[in-house]
Amino acid sequence: MERNVMKEFKITYFFDQEHYIRRFIHVDSFEQAKALVQIERDQYISFIDSRGIYHELHTGQARVVQISEYFRKKKC
């Protein structure tokens, strides 16, 4: 039985040179991550970050959006 392992992607919304919000998602591929960002364009989204902080964000206010696959380092 083949198990499908989801990948983790980091999405960063930049508002200017000093202000940004980062979110992490789990999907199967970069293409799915990109499609999600495109679907959410110019909309309000909400998410809870790894620290348990709730965010509401209007994606249309971001000047730059970056997507990259994220590889967490295991804590020893």
N, C-alpha and C positions, 0 to 999 in steps of 0.2 A: 504494500500500500504506500503510494507516494504522498508525502505530506507537503502541502504548499506553505512555504514560510514567507510571511509578509515582510516587506522591507520597511525600514523607518526612513522617513524623509523630513528634513528641516525646511520649513517655509519661513522666510524672513520678510516682513513688511517694513520698508524704510519710509519714513515721513520726511526726514531731512538728514543731514550728516550726523546728527547726534541722537536722534530718536527713532527707535525701531521696536517692533514686537516680533517675537519668535514663537513658532508653534511647531509641534511635531505630530506627524500623522503616520499611520501604518496602512500601506496599500501594497499591491503586488508588483507594481512597476513605476518607473519614472513617468511613463505616459499617463497612468492613472492619476498620479500626483498633479501633473500639469493640467489634465482635464478638470480636476477638482478646482484648481485655482482659477481656471478660465470660467467655469460655471458660476463660481462665487464672485466674479468680477462685478464691481459697483453694487454690492449688496452688503447688508449687515450680517456678520457671522459672530458666533459666540463659541468660546472654548474655555476649558480649565487647563492651566499649564501644570507642569510637573511639581510646582510648589503649592498647588491647590488654589491658585488665584484665578478668579473668573474674569474673562475679558470679553468685551463687546467691541467690535471693530467694523468700521465701514471701509471695505477694501478699496473703494474708489478714492479714498483720501491718501492712499499710499502712493508714493512717487515711483518706487521701484519694488518689485517682488522677486525674490530669489528662491529657487528650489534646489536642494542638493540632497543626495542620499547621505544618511547619517550613520556612522558606525560607532556605537557606544563602546567605551573602554570598560572592560570588566574590572570591578573593584576587587582588589586582593585582600 
